[in-house]
Amino acid sequence: MVQNKMTVGIVYGGKSGEHEVSLQTAFAVTSAFDYDKYELIPFYISKQGTWAKGNRLTAPPASVDALQLKGNPEDTRDALNTLFSRLYGGESEIDVMFPLLHGTYGEDGTIQGLFEMADMPYVGAGVLPSAAGMDKVTMKKLFAQAGIEQCEYAYFNHIQWKRSSDELIVNMEGQLGYPMFVKPANLGSSVGISKARNREELIEAVDYALRYDIKVIVEEFVDAREVEVSVLGNEEAIASVPGEIVSSSDYYDYAAKYTDGQSEMLIPAPLDEEKADQVREAALSAFRAIEGNGITRADFFVRRSDGKILINEVNTMPGFTPFSMYPLLWRETGISYKALLDRMIELALERYELKQALQYENNK
């Protein structure tokens, strides 16, 4: 490690439907780091799950393509040996890992568990909040336990759908009504989501969602404004100003988020001061409900008919390009992109030091 510089391992790509989104996030983050303070070591995970460790970055990469490293099983072994070097009695060349993996095998607690086993500090949410934030059903149960209001929903797995689809459909029609939104329970970035306006579309939507996960969640339609809040911190977290998404589509789908460039972000959201404070406090409540730490973005519906605030979901690894809502909300709140990266690393090291001080033997 170069003296006075911190070495950060950047992990991106992943065996996920959000692989390409992760690449964009990694390019944005590696382009924004202060290379006078940090050196970066890239770890690319392919869609097949193989790892490849790149050379140290002392300057931003030239392109997204430059981050797509070629790897084979031997490269995977070398990359993981680097990660686990502390357990081999060696000195780690990495000070902290920075996962930029969206979706399954990255945002769901799995990579976080790997870092825990490797005794490696890492940026972002821990195992529990990552897993709870990824599984929309578990997340909603935690919100209910915390008394956070949310829309009506139903859920089932692929076996239940195969055996009892007719009964499930009738129950959903009675509980939720049309239109309804159908989603894979464990995925983000609006991948696999459909809006069903009738029974035929509902069946198609469920079949589509089951391509991405073995569990599906179906939610009622709410005529509402979509408002988001960024949360940052560990035990004493803070909330950003709210922002509002005005979607270019019928709903905020994958194209509206990433490809058509027509959706609008209103930052700060045009809410009165009282309502803005209520949304910010609800974001902190949601963060606490999943035992959050590091970073989270909380997404809400503000119902048009009565202004009621309903939690939609939280995202423990939100989009992180300079044009993504999470860093933009902090910029409006007074924290720049570079300062945000610094603070996220500080929080990771703080949490690691706290856990290092814990006792693991029953010595009274």
SULKA-V327519 format. One record per residue. N is the residue number from 1. SS is DSSP state (@ for helix, = for strand, . for the rest). BURIAL is I if it has 24 or more other ideal C-beta (glycine too) atoms within 12 Angstrom, else O. D_CENTER is the distance of its C-alpha to the mean C-alpha in Angstrom with 1 decimal. Layout:
BEGIN
n=(N & N)
ss=(SS & SS)
burial=(BURIAL & BURIAL)
d_center=(D_CENTER & D_CENTER)
END
This chain:
BEGIN
n=(1 & 2 & 3 & 4 & 5 & 6 & 7 & 8 & 9 & 10 & 11 & 12 & 13 & 14 & 15 & 16 & 17 & 18 & 19 & 20 & 21 & 22 & 23 & 24 & 25 & 26 & 27 & 28 & 29 & 30 & 31 & 32 & 33 & 34 & 35 & 36 & 37 & 38 & 39 & 40 & 41 & 42 & 43 & 44 & 45 & 46 & 47 & 48 & 49 & 50 & 51 & 52 & 53 & 54 & 55 & 56 & 57 & 58 & 59 & 60 & 61 & 62 & 63 & 64 & 65 & 66 & 67 & 68 & 69 & 70 & 71 & 72 & 73 & 74 & 75 & 76 & 77 & 78 & 79 & 80 & 81 & 82 & 83 & 84 & 85 & 86 & 87 & 88 & 89 & 90 & 91 & 92 & 93 & 94 & 95 & 96 & 97 & 98 & 99 & 100 & 101 & 102 & 103 & 104 & 105 & 106 & 107 & 108 & 109 & 110 & 111 & 112 & 113 & 114 & 115 & 116 & 117 & 118 & 119 & 120 & 121 & 122 & 123 & 124 & 125 & 126 & 127 & 128 & 129 & 130 & 131 & 132 & 133 & 134 & 135 & 136 & 137 & 138 & 139 & 140 & 141 & 142 & 143 & 144 & 145 & 146 & 147 & 148 & 149 & 150 & 151 & 152 & 153 & 154 & 155 & 156 & 157 & 158 & 159 & 160 & 161 & 162 & 163 & 164 & 165 & 166 & 167 & 168 & 169 & 170 & 171 & 172 & 173 & 174 & 175 & 176 & 177 & 178 & 179 & 180 & 181 & 182 & 183 & 184 & 185 & 186 & 187 & 188 & 189 & 190 & 191 & 192 & 193 & 194 & 195 & 196 & 197 & 198 & 199 & 200 & 201 & 202 & 203 & 204 & 205 & 206 & 207 & 208 & 209 & 210 & 211 & 212 & 213 & 214 & 215 & 216 & 217 & 218 & 219 & 220 & 221 & 222 & 223 & 224 & 225 & 226 & 227 & 228 & 229 & 230 & 231 & 232 & 233 & 234 & 235 & 236 & 237 & 238 & 239 & 240 & 241 & 242 & 243 & 244 & 245 & 246 & 247 & 248 & 249 & 250 & 251 & 252 & 253 & 254 & 255 & 256 & 257 & 258 & 259 & 260 & 261 & 262 & 263 & 264 & 265 & 266 & 267 & 268 & 269 & 270 & 271 & 272 & 273 & 274 & 275 & 276 & 277 & 278 & 279 & 280 & 281 & 282 & 283 & 284 & 285 & 286 & 287 & 288 & 289 & 290 & 291 & 292 & 293 & 294 & 295 & 296 & 297 & 298 & 299 & 300 & 301 & 302 & 303 & 304 & 305 & 306 & 307 & 308 & 309 & 310 & 311 & 312 & 313 & 314 & 315 & 316 & 317 & 318 & 319 & 320 & 321 & 322 & 323 & 324 & 325 & 326 & 327 & 328 & 329 & 330 & 331 & 332 & 333 & 334 & 335 & 336 & 337 & 338 & 339 & 340 & 341 & 342 & 343 & 344 & 345 & 346 & 347 & 348 & 349 & 350 & 351 & 352 & 353 & 354 & 355 & 356 & 357 & 358 & 359 & 360 & 361 & 362 & 363 & 364)
ss=(. & . & . & . & . & = & = & = & = & = & = & = & = & . & . & . & . & . & @ & @ & @ & @ & @ & @ & @ & @ & @ & @ & @ & @ & @ & @ & . & . & . & . & . & = & = & = & = & = & = & = & = & . & . & . & . & . & = & = & = & = & = & = & = & . & . & . & . & . & . & . & @ & @ & @ & . & . & . & . & . & @ & @ & @ & @ & @ & @ & @ & @ & @ & @ & @ & . & @ & @ & @ & @ & . & . & . & . & . & . & . & = & = & = & = & . & . & . & . & . & . & . & . & . & . & @ & @ & @ & @ & @ & @ & @ & @ & . & . & . & . & = & . & . & . & . & @ & @ & @ & @ & @ & @ & @ & @ & . & @ & @ & @ & @ & @ & @ & @ & @ & @ & @ & . & . & . & . & = & . & . & = & = & = & = & = & @ & @ & @ & @ & @ & @ & @ & @ & @ & @ & @ & @ & @ & @ & @ & @ & @ & @ & . & . & . & . & = & = & = & = & = & . & . & . & . & . & . & . & . & . & = & = & = & . & . & @ & @ & @ & @ & @ & @ & @ & @ & @ & @ & @ & . & . & . & . & . & = & = & = & = & = & = & . & . & . & = & = & = & = & = & = & = & = & = & = & . & . & . & . & = & = & . & . & . & = & = & = & = & . & . & . & . & . & . & . & @ & @ & @ & @ & @ & . & . & . & . & . & = & = & = & = & . & . & . & . & . & @ & @ & @ & @ & @ & @ & @ & @ & @ & @ & @ & @ & @ & @ & @ & @ & @ & . & . & . & . & = & = & = & = & = & = & = & = & = & = & . & . & . & . & . & = & = & = & = & = & = & = & . & . & . & . & . & . & . & . & . & @ & @ & @ & @ & @ & @ & @ & @ & @ & . & . & . & @ & @ & @ & @ & @ & @ & @ & @ & @ & @ & @ & @ & @ & @ & @ & @ & @ & @ & @ & @ & . & . & . & . & . & . & . & .)
burial=(O & O & O & O & O & I & I & I & I & I & I & I & I & I & I & I & I & I & I & I & I & I & I & I & I & I & I & I & I & I & I & I & I & I & O & O & O & I & I & I & I & I & I & I & I & I & O & O & I & I & I & I & I & I & O & I & I & O & O & O & I & O & O & I & O & O & I & I & I & O & I & O & O & O & O & I & O & O & I & I & O & I & I & O & O & O & O & O & O & O & O & I & I & I & I & I & I & I & I & I & I & I & I & I & I & I & I & I & I & I & I & I & O & I & I & I & O & I & O & I & I & I & I & I & I & I & I & I & I & I & I & I & I & I & I & I & I & I & I & I & O & I & I & O & O & I & O & I & I & I & I & I & I & I & I & I & I & O & O & O & I & O & O & O & O & O & O & I & I & O & O & I & O & O & O & I & O & O & I & I & I & I & I & I & I & I & I & I & I & I & I & I & I & I & I & I & O & O & O & O & O & I & I & O & I & I & O & O & I & I & O & I & I & O & I & I & I & I & I & I & I & I & O & I & I & I & I & I & I & I & I & I & I & I & O & O & I & I & I & I & I & I & I & I & I & O & I & O & O & O & I & I & I & I & O & I & I & I & O & O & O & O & I & O & I & O & I & I & I & O & I & O & O & O & I & I & O & I & I & I & I & I & I & I & I & I & I & I & I & I & I & I & I & I & I & I & I & I & I & I & I & I & O & O & O & O & O & O & I & I & I & I & I & I & I & I & I & I & I & I & I & O & O & I & I & I & I & I & I & I & I & I & I & O & I & O & I & O & O & I & I & I & I & I & I & I & I & I & I & O & I & I & O & O & O & O & O & O & O & O & O & O & O & O)
d_center=(29.8 & 31.4 & 32.8 & 31.0 & 27.9 & 24.7 & 23.4 & 19.6 & 18.3 & 15.7 & 14.1 & 12.8 & 13.7 & 13.4 & 14.9 & 12.6 & 13.2 & 10.6 & 12.8 & 14.3 & 11.2 & 10.4 & 14.1 & 14.1 & 11.5 & 13.6 & 16.7 & 15.8 & 15.0 & 18.0 & 20.1 & 19.4 & 20.1 & 23.5 & 25.5 & 28.2 & 26.0 & 23.9 & 24.3 & 21.5 & 21.7 & 19.6 & 18.6 & 18.0 & 17.1 & 18.8 & 18.1 & 20.7 & 19.0 & 21.6 & 20.9 & 22.7 & 23.1 & 24.3 & 26.7 & 26.0 & 24.8 & 27.0 & 26.3 & 23.6 & 23.5 & 25.7 & 23.3 & 20.2 & 22.9 & 23.8 & 20.5 & 21.1 & 23.2 & 25.7 & 25.6 & 27.6 & 27.9 & 29.7 & 27.0 & 24.5 & 26.9 & 27.4 & 23.7 & 23.2 & 26.5 & 25.2 & 22.2 & 24.6 & 27.5 & 27.6 & 28.4 & 31.2 & 32.8 & 32.0 & 30.6 & 27.1 & 26.8 & 23.2 & 22.6 & 18.8 & 16.0 & 13.1 & 10.4 & 8.9 & 8.1 & 5.9 & 7.0 & 9.9 & 11.6 & 8.8 & 5.6 & 8.3 & 10.5 & 12.9 & 12.7 & 12.5 & 15.6 & 17.2 & 16.9 & 18.4 & 21.2 & 21.9 & 22.3 & 20.0 & 18.2 & 14.6 & 12.2 & 9.3 & 9.0 & 11.7 & 12.5 & 13.1 & 10.2 & 7.7 & 10.2 & 10.9 & 7.5 & 7.3 & 11.0 & 11.8 & 15.4 & 15.0 & 12.8 & 15.6 & 18.2 & 17.0 & 17.0 & 20.5 & 21.7 & 20.7 & 22.7 & 20.0 & 21.3 & 19.5 & 20.7 & 22.6 & 21.0 & 22.3 & 20.9 & 22.6 & 22.4 & 24.2 & 27.3 & 27.7 & 27.3 & 29.9 & 32.3 & 32.1 & 30.6 & 33.5 & 33.2 & 29.4 & 30.0 & 32.8 & 30.8 & 27.9 & 30.4 & 32.1 & 29.0 & 26.8 & 29.2 & 28.5 & 26.5 & 23.4 & 19.9 & 19.2 & 15.7 & 14.7 & 13.5 & 10.9 & 9.2 & 7.3 & 8.7 & 11.7 & 13.0 & 15.9 & 16.3 & 19.9 & 22.1 & 25.2 & 28.4 & 30.8 & 31.2 & 31.4 & 28.1 & 26.6 & 27.8 & 26.6 & 23.1 & 22.9 & 24.3 & 21.8 & 18.7 & 20.4 & 20.3 & 16.6 & 16.6 & 19.5 & 18.4 & 18.3 & 17.7 & 20.0 & 19.9 & 22.7 & 22.9 & 22.9 & 24.7 & 22.6 & 21.2 & 17.4 & 16.5 & 13.4 & 13.4 & 11.6 & 12.1 & 13.2 & 15.2 & 16.1 & 19.0 & 19.9 & 16.9 & 17.6 & 16.4 & 16.8 & 19.0 & 17.7 & 17.3 & 18.3 & 17.4 & 20.6 & 19.8 & 22.2 & 22.0 & 23.0 & 19.3 & 16.1 & 15.9 & 14.8 & 18.0 & 17.7 & 14.4 & 15.3 & 19.0 & 21.5 & 20.9 & 22.5 & 20.0 & 20.7 & 18.7 & 21.0 & 20.4 & 21.5 & 21.5 & 25.1 & 25.2 & 28.1 & 27.7 & 27.8 & 25.2 & 22.8 & 23.4 & 22.8 & 19.4 & 18.5 & 19.9 & 18.1 & 14.7 & 16.1 & 17.4 & 14.1 & 12.6 & 15.8 & 15.8 & 12.9 & 14.6 & 11.8 & 12.3 & 11.4 & 8.8 & 7.1 & 7.8 & 10.1 & 11.6 & 15.3 & 18.4 & 21.6 & 24.3 & 27.0 & 29.8 & 29.6 & 26.8 & 25.1 & 21.5 & 19.4 & 15.8 & 13.8 & 10.4 & 7.7 & 4.0 & 3.7 & 2.5 & 4.2 & 7.3 & 9.6 & 13.0 & 15.8 & 15.8 & 12.2 & 12.2 & 10.5 & 13.2 & 15.8 & 15.7 & 16.3 & 19.0 & 20.7 & 20.5 & 22.2 & 19.8 & 20.0 & 17.4 & 19.4 & 19.8 & 16.1 & 15.7 & 18.7 & 17.5 & 14.3 & 16.6 & 19.1 & 16.9 & 16.1 & 19.8 & 20.8 & 18.9 & 20.4 & 23.8 & 23.6 & 22.9 & 25.6 & 28.1 & 27.7 & 30.6 & 30.2 & 33.9 & 36.0 & 38.4 & 40.0)
END
